Amino acid sequence: MSAITRNLSGAREMVETYCRRVEVPVLGEVAVPPPDKVAYYAGLGVLAAVGVIEWPMALVITAGHLLADQHLSGLAKGLGQALQSA
């Protein structure tokens, strides 16, 4: 398997992972993160609730991870579109 094929299959899996969406009454359609990410965010919430870390730090860490995940899924989508047009 070539490096390009490996990268493409990984990109496709990432796009499929972030394609799950839920309709929320007030917010509209919202993307649902994978279960491992939900567990990570819940763990941060528990740490903040217990007082191991402060709430502002938990919010900053969560926001950073959400932005990084959004950026990575956007890169995968852009790669897929570029390959389709080629």
RODO-2510 file (C-alpha; in nm, 4 decimals, decimal comma):
residues 86
     n   res          X          Y          Z
     1     m     0,0000     0,0000     0,0000
     2     s     0,1494     0,3304    -0,1017
     3     a     0,1752     0,6306     0,1286
     4     i    -0,0861     0,8194    -0,0747
     5     t    -0,3367     0,5339    -0,0444
     6     r    -0,2789     0,5107     0,3307
     7     n    -0,3309     0,8869     0,3696
     8     l    -0,6474     0,8814     0,1606
     9     s    -0,8030     0,5967     0,3565
    10     g    -0,7225     0,7783     0,6834
    11     a    -0,8771     1,0994     0,5514
    12     r    -1,1925     0,9159     0,4439
    13     e    -1,2268     0,7563     0,7885
    14     m    -1,1900     1,0978     0,9542
    15     v    -1,4605     1,2502     0,7354
    16     e    -1,6938     0,9561     0,8072
    17     t    -1,6252     0,9905     1,1800
    18     y    -1,7417     1,3518     1,1860
    19     c    -2,0480     1,3025     0,9639
    20     r    -2,2781     1,2066     1,2522
    21     r    -2,5205     1,4913     1,3193
    22     v    -2,8080     1,5466     1,5611
    23     e    -3,0975     1,7899     1,5298
    24     v    -3,1128     2,0134     1,8402
    25     p    -3,4323     2,2231     1,8719
    26     v    -3,2716     2,5606     1,9472
    27     l    -2,9332     2,5170     1,7776
    28     g    -3,0338     2,3263     1,4653
    29     e    -2,8125     2,0517     1,3248
    30     v    -2,5042     1,9819     1,5391
    31     a    -2,2108     1,7496     1,4649
    32     v    -2,1590     1,4798     1,7266
    33     p    -1,7973     1,3994     1,8138
    34     p    -1,6804     1,0377     1,8336
    35     p    -1,7334     0,8562     2,1661
    36     d    -1,3674     0,8852     2,2678
    37     k    -1,3831     1,2640     2,2336
    38     v    -1,7080     1,2781     2,4336
    39     a    -1,5364     1,0780     2,7092
    40     y    -1,2406     1,3198     2,7011
    41     y    -1,4683     1,6221     2,7362
    42     a    -1,6625     1,4509     3,0158
    43     g    -1,3341     1,3792     3,1936
    44     l    -1,2415     1,7459     3,1725
    45     g    -1,5809     1,8358     3,3155
    46     v    -1,5336     1,5944     3,6060
    47     l    -1,1869     1,7323     3,6781
    48     a    -1,3270     2,0842     3,6816
    49     a    -1,6247     1,9852     3,8992
    50     v    -1,3984     1,8152     4,1547
    51     g    -1,1666     2,1151     4,1573
    52     v    -0,8536     1,9519     4,0179
    53     i    -0,8479     2,2146     3,7426
    54     e    -1,0283     2,5484     3,7285
    55     w    -1,3361     2,5965     3,5052
    56     p    -1,1717     2,8566     3,2793
    57     m    -0,8820     2,6183     3,2113
    58     a    -1,1234     2,3341     3,1277
    59     l    -1,3106     2,5624     2,8868
    60     v    -0,9890     2,6756     2,7161
    61     i    -0,8669     2,3158     2,6764
    62     t    -1,2047     2,2060     2,5379
    63     a    -1,2212     2,4975     2,2947
    64     g    -0,8687     2,4232     2,1730
    65     h    -0,9503     2,0588     2,1073
    66     l    -1,2742     2,1464     1,9300
    67     l    -1,0948     2,3947     1,7036
    68     a    -0,8147     2,1472     1,6298
    69     d    -1,0644     1,8723     1,5425
    70     q    -1,2610     2,1088     1,3205
    71     h    -0,9416     2,2123     1,1412
    72     l    -0,8314     1,8522     1,0863
    73     s    -1,1713     1,7455     0,9514
    74     g    -1,1639     2,0496     0,7184
    75     l    -0,8235     1,9438     0,5900
    76     a    -0,9530     1,5939     0,5193
    77     k    -1,2554     1,7344     0,3359
    78     g    -1,0353     1,9664     0,1282
    79     l    -0,8033     1,6796     0,0400
    80     g    -1,0976     1,4674    -0,0726
    81     q    -1,2392     1,7467    -0,2889
    82     a    -0,8986     1,8121    -0,4466
    83     l    -0,8602     1,4460    -0,5341
    84     q    -1,2102     1,4268    -0,6804
    85     s    -1,1407     1,7164    -0,9133
    86     a    -0,8076     1,5643    -1,0256
***
